[in-house]
Structures are given as structure tokens and as C-alpha cells.
């Protein structure tokens, strides 16, 4: 049994990490850092509550720490945990700059502990299905992927930390997931161009982006905003023999928001009305059929974390993936500011 300490019990800690940690065999959600409240112990009776990270780090029974604090604090908190010789999972983004992530990678290696990015949307139902379709070749040669994550949030929450540009805005929030999925599927792109902006009234962080990735022979477009009362398809994958189109978002986040642990044997399954459709050219005629999705399951991330800590498997997401995403999004910001395509120079990857 690996006892886990969760740093932060805001939306990320409450909705994602706590329920998942409570649902994976071999992991125990044992403690939480809440500086001014006791929300965690009300939802998870028996859990220890610490007011400071220093106090939690003094608990020698904890074998894994999870950082679920605001983005801008990830680097400092993760650094303190790694310096204490503890393995850590860090919610996305691992840090707000690639340089900071490189420092954390170096520190983890020096302390011989794990730094694991929480890129959980690799285990979305729709992405798992998309990955399978792209690999099996039923669409022929892939020419373009549109990956879109639209929401309707016209009024920013008052005093929300995400409205502070120092935390990276929507680009480092949803953009981290979309970029990670793209590179998990296709690898590192050759070039990037982007438009990163704020569309809502008033000052605040970016809330809309379109990032275009150029690969040899095909392209990927990643986009998200918070002013889409009529959202676009989540995925549109086009190939020389047909298309795959998927509407709607993976159901796990909405379900996790209502529970403290997963008990549903049908977890991660989408209802048939939300299945994607495959449209393939068969002898000159388009044949359309629904595609039964692979069930999504974020528990597989933490199952992989447990396996890695016990030396039974590799980490589910390598720290280098977080650095690559951060570097790519930095080039996206540069492209948006300079109104030009940026050639990706991956030679500076941390070792």
C-alpha cells in the first residue's frame, strides 16, 4: 500500500485526484494540505489534514505526493517535494515554463525519484478511440486532425486564480491536454503557428487559442475557447479514404464532480447517442457507421503510477512529455505575438 499526500483541495484535488486515488487498489489517500479549511476530511473521514506542506513532508509514512495547487505554484511546490526525496505527481501544467520543468526533471534524476505529469486526458474515451482509428489505417493516409475543446463560460468567476495571466490562461490549461494528446498520437511537429488571445470583455488571461502543428505530409489544429454556445466537434480526423467525427466531451470529469470514489462497473462508457461516426469511401460511395468507443478510465493513470513506484512498469507519462508540451506552447505564444510560423528546434530537450 502506498500512502499518498495530496497538496491542495480545490477543483483539481477534489474532482480529479482525490476520487481517483481512492479508487485505485494499492493507493491510499492518507493526507491533504488545506491551509484554511477542512473540506477533505468531511468528504474522506479519517484523512489527515495539514496546514502546510512542511508539516506534510514530515510525515514519513507518505510514499507519494500529488500537487493540485494553482498553476503558478506548481514549480515551487514540486521542487520542495523533490528536494525532500519524494516522488511526485503534478497536475498540468507541471510548471508555467519549459525551463522550470527542465529544472524539476534534473532534480528528480539527482534525487532518484519520480516526477510524473498528470496528463490524464490520454485516458479519455474519445482519445483512446481516436488513437486506435488513426493507428489501424481505416481512414487511409491521415491528412488533418481538428482537436477542439469548446465551452460556454462568458462570465469569469470572481477572484478566480485562472484569470491571472501569470498562470498561463486557457493555453496552459486545456492547451496542455490538447498538445499532449497530439504528440502522444503523432510525435513532435516540425513547426507551429498560433493565435492566442482573450475574447471576453475585461482584463485577464487568454481564453481562446488556435494552434496549428505542421507535420510531414499532414497538419493538426488544436483550438479551444469559452464563448462557444454551439460547440464544434471534439475531433474531426480526415484521411484519404474517409473521416471520423466525434461530438461531445468525455463523461468522466462530470461524473467525478459528483462522487468521492468510483464504484460504477460501467465507468467511462459513453451512451450510444454520443458515439463518433466513421465515414469511409467504399467503391465510390460513402458508408457511415457509428464507432463503439473504448471506455475511458483515468484510474489507469494512477494504476501506472503505482506500478512505476513499485518498479513493475514505466511511468504512465514521462516528465519529458511535459517539457515538450510546455516548449511547444511557448512557441505558440511566440508565433501569436510575431504573426509567423515558428520552426520547432527540439535540440534543447533535457536528458
Buried (B, 14 or more C-beta within 10 A) or exposed (E): EBBBBBBBBEEBBBBBBBBBBBBBEEBBBBBBBBEEEEBBBEBBEEBBBBEEBEEBBEEEEBBBBBBBBBBBBBBBBBBBBBEBEBBBBBBBBBBBBBBBBBBBBBBBBEBEBBBBBBBBBBBBBBBBBBBEBBEEEBBEEBBBBBBBBBBEEEEBEEEEBBBBEEBBBBBBBBBBBBBBBBBBBBEBBEBBBBBBBBEBEEEBBBBBBBBBBBBEEBBBBBBBBBEBEEBBBBBBBBBEBBBBBBBBBBBBBEBBEEBBBBEEEEBBBBEEEBBBEBBBBEEEEEEEEEBEBBBBBBBBBBBBBBBBBEEEEEBBBBBBBBBBBBBBBBBBBBBBEEEEBBEBEEEEBBE
